[in-house]
Amino acid sequence: MSSVIRLLDVREKPLSVDEVLAAVADPAAGGTCVFVGTVRDLDSGKSVVELGYSAHPTVAAVLQSVAEAVSAAHPVTALAAVHRVGDLGIGDLAVVAAVSAPHRGEAFAACRQLIDDLKANVPIWKHQRFTDGSDEWVGSP
């Protein structure tokens, strides 16, 4: 892991915004941007009762590749991202991503790319179950 990439993980235990912010803290950073994704109770107009995340065995390598691409594309001081797997409840943290950079605009741009590329490319899939008894997989191959 490069010195810019300070924390990358996929885990079953609850996530901590403080842990991710501490990972990107750096005296050279003038701006820090953090994204926190939480489990919501409504999706596509349907009430969610529960959901679970699962990951492909290549998840760590793909997450590393995404982080490296973001740090190569932006003047990042530090970068961190953690994602939950397993069963989560409404309001639980599903993903926390943060980037610090010399300036706020750079931090915002890099953090946006980090979360967007993570969601688009990292093989983590969400299985939602709804109050009407239906369910759906989101992001599955």
N, C-alpha and C positions, 0 to 999 in steps of 0.2 A: 504494500500500500504506500502510495507517495506521501510525503510530509504534508501536502495540501489536503489530502483525503484523510481525515482524522477519525472518522467513525462510520462504518457501514455494517449493518446487521439486519437479519430477519429473525424474529424471535417470538416465542409463545408468551413470554411474560409481558405485563403492561409496560407501555412506553413512557418515557420521561422527557418533557420539553426541556427541563433544566439540564439533563445529561447532554442533549444534543446542542443546546446553546453553549454549554461549557466546552464542548469539543471544538467549536469554531471560534471561541474567544481568542483574540490575538491583538497585541498592541499595535500592529501595523494596519489593522482594519478600521476604516472610518464608517463602515456600514455593515450591518448584519440583517439578513432577511430570513425569516422562518416561516414555513408552511406547516400547519397542523391539520391533518385530515381526520375527521371523526365519523363514527357510525351514526347515520341519521335514521329517523323513524319513517321516512317517506321516500320512495324512489319511483319515478315515472308514474306518479299519481296513486301508487299502491302503498299501503301500510306495511312496513317491515316489522316482523316480530323477532327475527334473529338472523344472524349470518355467520359465516365462517370463511376464513381465508386459507388457501392451501398454496404451496409453492412447489415448483419443479426442482429437482436436484441441482440444476445448473444456476439456481437463483443467485448465489454469491458471485459467481463469475460474471453473470450478466449485469448485476448491480455494480460491480467493480468497473466494468467496461463503460457503463453509463456515466459513472462518476468521473472516470478518466476523460471522457469526451467533453463533459461540461467544464472540467478544470482546464482542458486544452483550449476551449473556445472562449473562455472569459478570464480576466485577470483576478482569479480567485485567491484569497489569502488562506481560507480553510473551507472545507465542505464536510457535511455529515448527513446521513440518512438512515433511518431505521423504519422497518415495516413489521407489523404484527401478522402472525398466522395463528390459526386455531379459531375457536369460537369467541366472538365478541358480542358485547351488549350495546344497546343504544347509548350513545354518548362516549363510548370507549375511543381511545386514540388508535387509529388504524395505521397512520404514517406520520412521521415527523422528519422534515428535511430543513436544513439550514445551510446558508452560505455567508461567509464574511468576505469582504473585498475592500479595497482602498476607498471606494466611494459607493454611495447608496444605489445609484443607477446600475452599477456593475453587480452589486449584490442582488438587487431585484431581478435583473435579467438572468443571472446564473441560477438563482433559486427557482425561477419559473421554468427554465429549461430542465433543471434537475427533476422537479416533480413531474413535469409533462413527459419527459423521456422515461422516467421510472415507471409511470403508469402505462405508457405505450409499449415498453420493451421488456421490462422485468417480468419473468413468468410467475406472477402471483395472481390467483384467481379467486373471485368472490362468489360464494353461493348464498343467495338471499332467499329467505322464506317469508311469505306474506300472510297476512291475517285471513285472506280468502282461501288459504290452503295451497296456493300455487307456489312455485319456486323458480329461480332462474340462476344460471351461471353467467357471470360478467367477466369478460377478459379471457375466457377459456379458448384454447386452440380449436 
